[in-house]
Every structure is written in structure tokens, then in C-alpha cells.
Amino acid sequence: MSPNSNSSDLAVGIDIGGTKIAVGIVDRNGEILARRSFSTEAAQGFDRAVARIVAAIDECLLESGRRRAELYGIGIGCAGPVSPTRGTIDNPYTLPTWDGVDIVTPLKKEFDRPTFLENDADAAAVGEAYFGAGCGAKSVVMLTYGTGIGSGVLIDGKIYRGAQGTHPELGHLPVELDGPQCYCGIHGCFEAIASGTGISSAGSAAGLGDARHVFAAHSAGDTRAAAIIERALQATRVAVWTIQHTLLPEKIVLGGGIIDDHFALFAEAARGAVAASTMNPQGCTEVVQAVLGNRAGIVGAAQWARMAQMK
């Protein structure tokens, strides 16, 4: 996908996670002109967080020598569940005191600019699709390996939405029916096995420690670690096979902290699943590594603020 152009070149991108909030002023080329980040401190209350976000935006505008009136819009990517249609965050799990809060209205009122809310994984996928590893593709699936496994799907340049505008959770594809129980309600989902949390859980049970120690032990030739990592890779193969046959994206983008350090391992597994498909044209799907890192959420949220206004 290629960046669009608008009459204004500036938008605000906001990336809200369970522990950190990042705010940036982003131009039409995906360049962050000024940025601020700070601890979320969700337990301190939602209104306090909004006030800090407003102050951070104004600081970024001052640093970049721009004014509120020059903003095209404000995009927010937040750890879900979220409701883009209502503009509400429904996430008491990692954002205590924020369940059901409306983040769009106060920011729209304060800055008098169109304001949009998205799942953080969708925002990151937009960033990679327009300014990162997904450039040039019409359809992109992004998988983010971290504490969990986030996912974003773009078709013809637009975020794919399910029933009632909801966000598909590819991290909860079943990949091992007799696998570990997941909080989503089933056994053996992709996230429960291949995420940092899943690998850490298996590592602790094997006496190896968390995911970082499991990968280190794997590199040293430990057979217990090898079995855990192979299970995560097999989970990736099954998930990618399902994604390949269901969505047939032009690019599958792998990102997140685990991929930053171990892309070659997971890319080989994903590419093997794609290559094994006999039902799809060979070479139609490319597996690539995310390139924007922690900029993806800000850049993607800002880009979505532009895209959402294009009719």
C-alpha cells in the first residue's frame, strides 16, 4: 500500500498500552515530527490520563513548531477490547478503571478535530501496511508476538471488521486441540502456545524459567527448550496455514518483541506453511518482518485518522 495525500500533512497518533502511552505528531509520509511517552498508570483514573494525553499533544505541537489548527485529525490505537463505532475502551483487564470509557469525545472536543479509535494491533498493521513492511500490497495480515499474539487484517487498504465492527482475534485460532487452556475459553489456541506468555508458562513447567531463558537454552542445545520452541513454531505453521487458506493475503508481516530477536525461526516456519499449500498459487503470499518497531502504533493511528475521513 502507498501513503495517501491530504490537504493537511499532520495528524496525531496515540498508542495506548497497558503500561505505556505514546503520542506523536506525524506527517503524511509517516515521519514522526515530535513524540512523547509516559506510563499509563490506568489505576490513577481515566480523566487524569486524558489530561496527560492533551498536554503531551500540545508539547509535541510546540516542539514541532505547529499549531492545533494544522491537525487533520487524531487517531488512537488502544489495547483491546475497544469499540471503534462507539469510541469506547472496554478493557478492565490491562487498563483498570477504564472499562466502558469514551476516549474519543473528550479529545474531539478539546482539539475540535475528527478523532478515531482503533484496536492497537489494527493501528500497527496500518502503519506497517502504508509505511513499513507491507508497502505495495493490497492485502496485509500482521501478527505481533509479545505477551500475547495480536493481529491486524487489511483488505484493499481498509481495516477488516467483523460483526458489529469488531476486531478479528487471529491469536486465538485453535492450533492444538489438546493444548493448554487459554483465557479465551478454548484449549490450544495460537496465543496460548506461541506467545511470550505461552512460552514462559511452558518454560516454567520445564524448570527453565521465562521465554527469554527458554530461547537462550534453545540456542545452547537444551532438548527441553527445543521441544517448547518447536511447539511454538508448529503453532505458527498451523495458524499461518489457516490464515493463508482463509484470507490469502499478499503479505504476512511478523512483528513484536519475540520476532525482533527470533525472526529467522518463525519466518522459516511461516514460509514453510505457505510453500506447502497446494490450493493457492505459489509465491502469492510473502512473509516479511515488521520494520517500524514501536513507531508502528503511532504512525498507523495517525494514518487511520486520515483514511477514516476519505470517502
C-alpha positions in Angstrom: 0.0 0.0 0.0 1.1 3.5 -0.6 0.6 6.7 1.5 -2.3 8.9 0.6 -2.0 12.7 0.4 -4.4 15.2 2.1 -4.8 19.0 2.2 -3.1 18.9 5.7 0.0 17.0 6.3 -0.3 16.5 10.1 -2.2 14.1 12.3 -1.8 13.0 15.9 -1.1 9.3 16.6 -1.8 7.9 20.1 -0.7 4.4 21.1 -2.2 3.2 24.4 -0.9 0.1 26.0 -1.3 -1.4 29.5 1.9 0.1 30.7 2.8 2.9 28.3 1.1 5.7 26.3 3.0 7.2 23.3 1.8 10.3 21.5 3.3 11.7 18.2 2.7 14.3 15.6 3.0 12.5 12.2 3.3 13.9 8.7 1.8 12.4 5.5 4.9 10.5 4.8 4.7 8.6 8.2 7.5 10.6 9.8 7.1 11.4 13.5 8.0 15.1 14.0 7.8 15.0 17.8 6.9 12.4 20.3 6.2 11.9 24.0 5.7 8.7 26.0 4.8 8.1 29.6 3.5 5.4 32.0 -0.2 4.7 31.5 -1.0 4.5 35.2 -4.5 3.4 34.4 -5.3 2.8 38.1 -4.9 6.5 38.7 -8.1 7.2 36.7 -9.2 7.8 33.1 -9.6 11.6 33.4 -6.0 12.0 34.5 -4.8 10.0 31.6 -6.8 12.2 29.1 -5.3 15.4 30.7 -1.8 13.9 30.3 -2.5 13.0 26.6 -3.8 16.5 25.9 -0.6 18.0 27.5 1.6 15.6 25.5 0.0 16.6 22.2 0.4 20.3 22.9 4.1 19.7 23.9 4.6 17.8 20.6 3.0 20.6 18.6 5.2 23.2 20.4 8.3 21.2 19.7 7.5 20.8 16.0 6.5 24.4 15.6 3.0 23.6 14.6 -0.5 24.6 15.8 -3.7 22.8 16.7 -5.4 24.3 13.7 -3.0 22.5 11.4 -4.0 19.0 12.5 -6.0 16.9 10.1 -7.3 14.6 12.8 -6.4 12.4 15.8 -6.1 8.6 15.7 -5.9 6.4 18.8 -4.7 2.8 18.9 -5.5 1.1 22.2 -5.1 -2.3 23.7 -8.5 -4.0 23.2 -11.3 -4.7 23.6 -12.3 -1.4 22.1 -15.4 -0.3 20.1 -14.4 1.9 17.2 -18.1 2.7 16.4 -18.8 3.9 20.0 -15.3 5.3 20.6 -15.1 3.3 23.9 -12.4 1.3 25.6 -13.8 -1.8 27.2 -10.6 -3.2 28.8 -10.6 -3.7 32.5 -8.0 -6.5 32.1 -4.9 -4.3 31.4 -6.5 -0.9 31.9 -8.2 -1.0 35.3 -10.8 1.8 35.8 -11.1 2.3 32.0 -13.9 -0.2 31.4 -16.5 1.4 29.1 -14.8 4.8 28.9 -15.3 7.1 25.9 -11.9 8.4 24.8 -13.0 9.9 21.5 -15.4 12.6 22.8 -13.1 14.5 25.2 -10.2 14.6 22.7 -12.5 15.6 19.8 -14.0 18.4 22.0 -10.6 19.6 23.2 -8.9 19.9 19.8 -12.0 20.3 17.6 -10.7 17.7 15.1 -12.1 14.4 13.9 -11.0 11.7 16.3 -11.0 7.9 15.8 -10.3 4.9 18.0 -8.9 1.5 16.8 -7.5 -1.6 18.3 -3.8 -1.2 18.8 -3.0 -4.2 16.6 -5.0 -2.8 13.8 -3.3 0.6 14.1 0.2 -1.1 14.0 -1.0 -3.1 10.9 -2.0 0.1 9.2 1.4 1.6 10.0 3.3 -1.3 8.5 0.9 -1.6 5.5 1.4 2.0 4.5 4.9 2.9 5.7 6.6 -0.3 6.5 7.0 -3.9 5.5 3.5 -4.1 3.9 4.1 -1.3 1.4 3.0 -2.2 -2.1 0.5 -4.9 -1.0 -3.3 -4.7 -1.3 -3.9 -7.2 1.5 -1.8 -7.5 4.6 -2.1 -9.6 7.8 0.1 -8.6 10.7 0.9 -11.0 13.6 2.6 -9.4 16.7 4.3 -11.8 19.0 4.6 -10.4 22.5 2.9 -11.0 25.8 0.0 -12.3 23.6 -0.4 -12.5 19.9 -2.0 -9.5 18.4 -3.3 -9.4 14.8 -4.5 -6.9 12.2 -6.0 -7.5 8.8 -6.2 -5.0 6.0 -8.0 -5.8 2.7 -7.8 -3.3 -0.1 -6.2 -0.8 2.2 -9.0 -0.9 4.8 -9.1 -2.5 8.2 -11.2 -5.6 8.1 -14.1 -5.6 10.6 -16.2 -8.4 11.8 -19.8 -8.4 13.2 -20.7 -5.1 14.9 -17.4 -3.6 13.8 -15.3 -6.0 16.0 -11.7 -6.9 15.6 -10.7 -10.5 14.5 -8.6 -12.3 17.0 -6.2 -14.4 15.0 -4.1 -15.1 18.1 -7.0 -17.3 19.2 -7.1 -19.6 16.3 -7.1 -23.2 17.6 -3.9 -24.9 16.6 -3.6 -27.8 19.1 -6.9 -29.1 20.3 -5.5 -30.9 23.4 -3.2 -28.0 24.2 -3.1 -25.6 27.2 -6.2 -23.8 28.4 -6.4 -20.2 27.3 -8.4 -17.4 28.9 -10.3 -17.1 25.7 -12.2 -20.3 26.6 -10.6 -23.0 24.4 -7.6 -25.3 24.7 -4.6 -25.0 22.4 -5.0 -21.6 20.7 -2.2 -19.9 18.9 -1.5 -17.4 21.6 -1.5 -19.9 24.4 1.4 -21.8 22.8 3.5 -19.3 20.8 3.2 -16.0 22.7 5.8 -14.9 25.2 3.3 -15.8 28.0 2.7 -19.3 26.5 6.4 -20.0 26.1 7.1 -18.7 29.6 4.4 -20.9 31.0 5.9 -24.0 29.3 9.4 -23.0 30.3 8.5 -22.6 34.0 6.8 -26.0 33.9 10.0 -27.5 32.5 12.2 -25.7 35.1 13.8 -23.4 32.5 12.2 -20.0 33.5 10.6 -17.4 31.3 10.6 -17.1 27.5 14.0 -15.3 27.5 15.6 -18.2 29.3 13.8 -20.7 27.1 15.3 -19.1 23.9 18.7 -19.0 25.5 18.5 -22.6 26.5 17.3 -23.5 23.0 20.4 -21.8 21.5 22.6 -23.8 23.9 21.1 -27.0 22.7 18.8 -27.9 25.6 16.3 -30.6 24.5 13.6 -29.3 26.8 13.8 -25.8 25.3 14.0 -27.3 21.8 10.6 -29.0 22.4 9.0 -25.8 23.6 10.2 -23.7 20.7 9.3 -26.4 18.2 5.8 -26.4 19.6 5.6 -22.7 19.2 6.8 -23.0 15.6 4.3 -25.7 14.9 1.6 -23.4 16.3 2.8 -20.8 13.9 2.7 -23.2 10.9 -0.9 -24.2 11.7 -2.0 -20.6 12.2 -0.4 -19.3 9.1 -1.8 -22.3 7.1 -5.3 -21.3 8.3 -4.7 -17.6 7.5 -3.3 -18.4 4.1 -6.3 -20.5 3.1 -8.9 -18.2 4.7 -7.6 -14.7 3.7 -4.8 -15.3 1.1 -3.0 -12.1 1.9 -0.2 -10.7 -0.3 1.9 -10.2 2.8 2.1 -11.6 6.3 4.0 -9.3 8.5 5.6 -10.7 11.7 6.4 -8.3 14.4 6.7 -7.9 18.2 9.5 -8.4 20.7 9.9 -12.1 20.1 10.2 -11.6 16.4 12.7 -8.8 16.8 15.1 -11.4 18.3 14.0 -14.6 16.6 12.5 -13.6 13.2 14.5 -16.3 11.3 13.0 -19.1 13.3 9.4 -18.0 13.0 9.7 -16.8 9.4 11.0 -20.2 8.3 8.0 -21.9 10.0 5.5 -19.5 8.4 7.1 -19.7 5.0 7.1 -23.4 5.1 3.4 -23.4 5.7 2.8 -21.0 2.8 5.0 -23.1 0.5 3.3 -26.3 1.4 -0.1 -25.0 0.2 -1.2 -26.8 -3.0 -4.6 -24.9 -3.1 -3.1 -21.4 -3.7 -0.8 -20.0 -6.4 2.9 -20.4 -5.4 4.6 -17.2 -4.5 1.3 -15.3 -3.9 2.0 -14.6 -0.2 5.2 -13.2 1.2 6.3 -13.5 4.8 8.2 -10.4 5.9 9.5 -8.8 9.1 7.9 -5.6 10.6 10.3 -2.7 10.3 8.6 0.2 12.2 9.1 -1.3 15.7 7.4 0.8 18.4 6.7 3.5 15.9 4.0 1.4 14.1 1.2 2.2 16.6 1.7 6.0 16.4 2.2 6.1 12.7 -0.7 3.7 12.0 -3.1 5.6 14.3 -2.3 8.9 12.6 -2.7 7.3 9.1 -6.1 5.9 10.1 -7.2 9.4 11.2 -6.6 10.4 7.6 -8.0 7.3 5.9 -11.2 7.3 8.0 -12.1 10.7 6.6 -11.7 9.6 3.0 -14.9 8.8 1.2 
